Amino acid sequence: MDDMATQVLPDVETRPEGTDSTGTDEPKMFHYVKKNRIAESAVLGNMVQALCGETFPVTRSPKPGSPVCPDCKKIFDGLRPGGDD
C-alpha cells in the first residue's frame, strides 16, 4: 500500500475512488466517497457509497488527471469546506 498515491482534499471527508471497471481493469471514472470508509473497504472489501449514490468496493486509487464522475464533482463542489456531512 505504500506505493498508492494519497490525495488529501479539504476537510470535506471525501476523495475520489474508482469504479466502473473497463475490460482493461482500469476504472472508467472515479467517484467521491467518505474518506473514513476507504481503508475499511480496501482491506475488508466492504461496499462504499459515492456522493452520487453509486455503491462499489474500493479497488483503485486515482491518478492525477483521472476522470471524475460529473455528479460526484457537482455535489462535492457544493459542499462547505470543513463540513461533517
Residue pairs with C-beta under 8 A, 6 or more apart in sequence:
1 42
4 61
5 61
5 62
5 63
5 64
6 61
7 15
7 16
7 61
7 62
8 15
9 15
9 35
10 81
10 82
11 81
11 82
11 83
12 76
12 79
12 80
12 81
12 82
12 83
13 34
13 35
13 36
13 83
13 84
14 32
14 33
14 34
14 35
14 51
14 76
14 79
15 32
15 33
15 35
15 38
15 62
16 30
16 31
16 32
16 33
16 62
16 66
16 68
16 69
16 72
17 30
17 31
17 32
17 33
17 38
17 41
17 48
17 50
17 56
17 58
17 60
17 61
17 62
18 27
18 29
18 30
18 31
18 58
18 59
18 60
18 61
18 62
18 66
19 27
19 29
19 30
19 31
19 50
19 54
19 56
19 59
20 27
20 28
20 29
21 27
21 28
21 59
22 28
26 60
27 59
27 60
27 66
28 67
29 66
29 67
29 68
29 69
30 60
30 62
30 66
30 67
30 68
30 69
31 50
31 51
31 52
31 54
31 56
31 68
31 69
31 72
32 50
32 51
32 52
32 68
32 69
32 72
32 73
32 75
32 76
33 41
33 48
33 49
33 50
33 51
33 58
34 48
37 46
37 48
37 58
38 48
38 58
40 46
41 47
41 48
41 57
41 58
42 58
42 59
45 57
46 57
47 55
47 56
47 57
48 55
48 56
48 57
48 58
49 55
50 56
50 69
50 72
51 71
51 72
51 75
51 76
52 69
52 71
52 72
52 75
54 69
62 68
79 85
